[in-house]
Amino acid sequence: MARRRGLSAEDKALWSRIAATAVPMHPGRKQAEPPPEPKPLKKPSAAPQVAALPLADLRIGARGGPSATRIDLSPPPREALHAQPLRMDHKTHRQMTRGKLAPEARIDLHGMTLAVAQPVLTRFILQARADGRRLVLVITGKGREGGPDAPLPVRPGALRHNVPHWLHMPPLDAVVLQVRPAHRRHGGEGAYYVYLRR
């Protein structure tokens, strides 16, 4: 049985007769005014129509197309370092990438967590600049794979991926002129050359 909202005209008349016979419990108090009749509800105004955007076929694990809105907070990959504009002398850059220039200082971040490694790297770079060094080597290691039994897929080499990002953030961006992957003889994929400003 469906419930009705409100009172019917018969019910309202009956209630009025009963309420008139009621004796107030506290005659000294002011009588409360009866609540006003509820106003009829307005029909909601038509909301502005938003055109539906066509969605591409979505699949789990699929990459979005060029129009997909994604915020990529990951640091620039090694390939992006090669795509950066050259800000140093071309001849010196060629010697550096061929491993012909010896780094004047080096730091090894192996085994450090991201929280520990970032301030250590910042201190090292700023100290190297204060000492007048131009080329330093930052060793990150290649990183460990999560393995097939890992509960979540993890990108190997968190330090390797974050160090270039840190070197392009304040306060180091004002000190660092160029960052490039190191030559094999200086660590290859697990290290970076950092060329400092004068």
Secondary structure, 3 states (H helix, E strand, C coil): CCCCCCCCHHHHHHHHHHHHHCCCCCCCCCCCCCCCCCCCCCCCCCCCCCCCCCCCCCCCCCCCCCCCCCCCCCCCCHHHHHHCCCCCCHHHHHHHHCCCCCCCEEEECCCCCHHHHHHHHHHHHHHHHHCCCCEEEEECCCCCCCCCCCCCCCCCCHHHHHHHHHHCCCCHHHCEEEEEECCHHHCHHHEEEEEECC
